[in-house]
Amino acid sequence: MTSEPFRSQLAALESRGRLRRLVPRAGRDFASNDYLGLASDPMIGQAVADAVARGVPVGSGGSRLLRGNAPEHEGLEAKAAAFFRTQAALFLANGFAANSALFSTLPQRGDLIVADELIHASVHDGIRLSKAATVFARHNDVQSFADLITAWRVEGGKGRIWIAVETLYSMDGDTAPLADLAKLAAQHDAMLILDEAHGTGVSGPSGRGLSAGFDGLHNVVTLHTCGKAMGVEGALICGPQIIIDYLINRARAFIFSTAPSPLMAVAASAALDRIEQADDLRARLKTLCIDAAEVICAPLGLPAPRSQIVPILLGEDRRAMAAAAALQEAGFDVRGIRPPTVPPGTSRLRISLTLNVGRADVAALGEELQRVLG
């Protein structure tokens, strides 16, 4: 097999400023999704150490439907269902696998998926495996969702409608109009799938996310990833028991995948305990967001951040990457984000506020940004 097609495609990416490389982590953390700083939390670490001491295995040994189903998995799922106030929960290896399972399995032939145009890549991949029709609504535009649903019905669509959004968008830091979407779903007897990847732990009562209050409804399915504010790894699909049972029987991403480590189930269970009691951490993060409004956004003429995610749109790919490189050289781990992660012409710096930094770090970053962006 010749390597020339791969070489030419990589060269084309480099010429457009889009070639990606793995680099070690360095500098002050303004890049990770470890919003509450729980990735190195001693209580979670101790829970895992205790589990190792009592003989919980590192590996699961197989898929959940073979011999890979451990008491730790089931214990986590029961705790998650109670915590997120749903009938049942299902633990998967990560959010990408969970979205692949959801969208390739639940919408049926003859159904319609209406997804926000900025929804995560994992949803797009799940949709590609679905037999349902799919349309994309304008970002956070409830009327666009409604118009697409109406048009499909007028054209003869008779199946179930699936409305899919992120509650907090990872690249723009804005939130979905959940109350209006819930009303729209009720009006059309639609299912609502809410990806809480960046809301879990940070938002809502006890860190239950922006969907708290909706996640127990019969027509709502929520996805809570464990690898961001929870500080560990994995993903929890929460919803009605019948939905979870159906996924266990039909979701290929679940059935044919080795189960996550039982130790990671222990870690996720401990992380749920931590976020439930983390009002102090959420308050500290909110303070950093207020600081960022004053020392990052205002000097650059940007609106105050709507969440812990602060996008600084620069437009051109190379400009974004050059600015990121300059910030990294100055000791700030800020990453440039380019297409296809974001739409063409919207390359940006993504500032992620986490408790791995303090108020002085945010102020210092603000000063450096003014120097770099001039």
N, C-alpha and C positions, 0 to 999 in steps of 0.2 A: 504494500500500500504506500503510495507516494504521500509525502508530508506537505507537498506544495500548496494544496488548497488551504490547509490550516495555517501555513506560514503567511500566505497572502492575505487571509482574513485577519490574522493578528496584526499584520503590518498596516492594514486599512484602519483597524481600530486605533493603532498608535498614531497614525497620521491625523486622526480626528480628535486626539486627546482623550480617547476612551479605553485605552488598554489598562486592564486591571492587574495589579500585583499584590501578593500577600506581603504585608510588612509587620514586624513585631510591634506590640503595643509599647508606647513610650509617651512621656509627657503627662500633663494634667488632663484628666478624663473629661472631655467634652464630646465624646463620640459614642460611648456605650449606651445600652438601654437598661443598665443597672441603676435605675432611678433612685431607689431607696438605699443603695449601697449594701444590699443583702447578699451579694455573691460571695462575700468573705465573712458573713455573719457567724459569730462563734456559736450561737445557739443552734443554728442549722447544722454547722459542722459537727457539734457534739452529738446531735441526734443521729447523724450518719455514723460517727465513731461508735456510739452505743449499739447501733444495729450491727455493725461489723463484729463487735465483741460478742454479741449473742448469736452469731452465726448466720446472719442474713447474707445470702450470696451476692457476689458482684454481678454475675450474669444471670439472665432469666432462663437460658437454656432452650428457648424456643418461642414460638408464637403463643399468644394468650390462649388460643383454642387447642393447642397441644399441651405441653407441660410447662409453658411459660407463665401461667397464671398464678401469681404469688399472693399470699395474704396481704402483703404490703400494698399491692395494686388495688385490691378490693377495699382495703381500709382507707386508702386515699380517696377513692371514688365515692365512698359513703360520706366521708368528711366533706368533700367538695360539693356534693349534692346538698348537704345540710347548710354549708357556708353560703353557697350561691342561691339557695332556696329554690332548688329545682327538684324534680322527681328523681333524676338519675344523672350520672356523669360517667364519662369514658376517658381513660388516660391513654394518650398516644405519645410518640417519641418527641414530637415537636409540632409547632404551629403549621409548618408547611404540610406535613403529613396529615394533620387534622383537617385543614382546608381541602386538601386533595380528597380525603375520605368524604367530607360533607358534600361537596359539590358534584363529585362523580357518582354519588350513591343516592342521595335523597331526591333531587328533582328527577322526575320520570319523563319518559317519552310523551310528548304532548303538553308538558308543562312549560312555563316561562320563567326564566331567571332574569330579574331586573337588578343589575348591579351598578353601584357608583363607578363612574369612569376612572376614579383614582384608587380603586380598591387594590389590595395587595396582589403581587405576582402569583402567590400560591393559589389564590382564588381563580385567577385566569387559567392556571394549569389544571385545576380541578374542573373548571367549566369545559375545557377542551375534551375531557373524558366523559362529559355528561351527554345524555341523549336529549336533553331539553333544549328548547330554543333559548337564545340569550340576546339581550339588548343592554346597552349601557346608558345610564342616565347622567345628565350633567351633575357635576360635583355638588353635593349637598342641596340640590334643587328638588324639593318635594313635588313641585308641579311637573317637572320633567319626568319623575317616576310615574306620576298619575297619568300623564299624557301617553306614555309608552304602554301602560297597562290598558288604557282605554282603546288605543289603536289596535292592540293585539286582540282584544275582545271583539271589536268591530270587524276585524278581519277573520273572525271565526274561531279564535282560540278558546278552548273550553277546559283546559287543564288547570292545575293548581299554579298559583303565582308564588315565586320565591323572591323576596326583597333582600338584597345583600349589601351591607355597609360595614365599614369600620366605625367604631364609636369615637375613636381618636386617631386621626390620620398621621402616620409615622413620618411623613416628609413635609407636611404643611403645619402640623400641630393644631389643627382645628377639629371641632367636634361635629358629629352628625346631629341633625334635628330629630332626635329619637322620638319625642312625643308625637310630632306630626307624622313621622313614618309609622308609628304604632297605630295611629288613627287610620292611616291609609291602608295598612295591612288588615285591620278589622273591617274596613269598608268593603274590601275585595276578598275577604276570607283567605288572605294570603299568609304564608309563613314568613317570618322575619328572622334572618340570620345575622347576628351581631358579633363582629370580630372585636374582642376586647383586649387585643394584644398589648396596646399601650395605655389602656385605662385601668386594667386590673392592678390592684395594690396601691395605685396613686389616687384614684378617684372613687367617689361614692362612699356610703357609710361602711366603715371597717375595711375600706379598700375593695369593696365588692364590684367596683367598676361603675361606669356611667349607665350601664343597663340595669342597675339595681332598681327594683320596682317593676321591671318588665320581664326579668329573666324567669319568673315563675309562671308566666302565661302559657296556655296550651299551644299557642302558635309561635313561640319564640324559642330559638336555639342560640346559645351563646358559646363563644370560644374564648377561653382564658388561657393564654400561654404562660408557662412557668419560667421562661428564660429571660424575662425582662425585669419588671419591678419585684417579682418574687425571688429573683436571684439564683434560680436553679436551672432546671431543664425539663422539657416536656410540654404537653398541652392537655387541657381538660375541655371536652365537649360536654356541655350541660343542657339538659332539656327534658321533655317528657319521656317517661320510661319506654314508650313504644318506639320513639326515635332512636334511643340508645340500643334497644333490642334489635332494631332493624339494621343499624350500623354494624353491630356484632356479627350479624348474619350475612350482610351484603357488602360491606366496605372492604374492598380489596387492599387498600392501604393499611387496614387494621388486620385483616385475616392473614395476609401473606407476609407480615412483617414480624421480625423477632421482637418480643415484648421489651419495653424499656427495663433497665436495671431495677430490681427491687430496691436497691439503695437509693436510686433517684426518686422512687415513689416515697420513700422515707423522707428524703430531703424536701420534696414538694409538700408533703403533709406538715412538716415543721415550718415551711415557709408560709403556709396558710395561717398557722398560729401566729407567726410573726406579723404578717400584714394586718391581721385582725386587731392587734394591739399596737399598731404603729401610727397612731394619730400624731405623736410627737415628730416622727420622721416626715409625715406628710406636711406638717406645719413648717418644718425646716425647708422642705423642698419648695413650698409656696413662697417662703421668704426669698429663696434664690431666684424665683421667677419675678418677684417684685424688683429685686436688685437688677436683674437682667433688663427689665423695662427701662430702668433709669440709666444704667451705665453701658448698655449695649445698643438697645433699640433707639432710644431717644437721640443719642449723638449721631446715629446713622440715618435718622429720619424715618425710622420704621415704627409701625404700630406696636403697642405692648403685646408681649406673647400671650397667647390664649391657653397655653399649657407649658409643660416642661420641655417642649420641642420648639426651637426657635430657628426658622428657616431664613437665610439671607440670600435672596435670589440675585444671581450675578449674570445669568443668561447664557453666556458662551462657555463651552466646556473647559477650554484651556484657562480662561480667567479664573474659574472656580478652582481648578486643580492647582494653579499657581498660588492662589491665595491660601489654600489649605496647606501647601508645602511651606509657605512662609510662616504660617502659624505654628506648624509642627517644628520648624527650625527654632522657633522662639520658645518651645517647650509646652505648646498647647496641642493636645490631640483633638484636632478638628478635621473632619473628613469632607472632601468635596463629593457631591452627589450629581451624577450625570445620567442622561438617557442610557438605557431604557428604564432605569429606576424612576425617573421623573420625565414629564413630557419634553419633547425637543424645545430648546430655547429657554428652558427654566433651570439650567444647571445652577447649583447653589452650594452654600455652606450650610450644613445641618448642625446647629448647636444643640447638644443634648445636655440638659441640666440634671446632674445627679448628685447624690450626697457623698460621692467620692471626691468632691471639691468643696470649698467653702466660699464665703462671701468675698474674701480677699482675692481668691482665684478668679471669680467672676469679674471683679473690678479690673484686675490685671488683663484679663482677656479683652474687656471693653477697650482699654487703652491700646492694646496691640491691634485690634481690629481697625481702629481709627487710623493707625499708622499704615497698616497693610492696604486698606481699601481707600485711604486718602480722601 
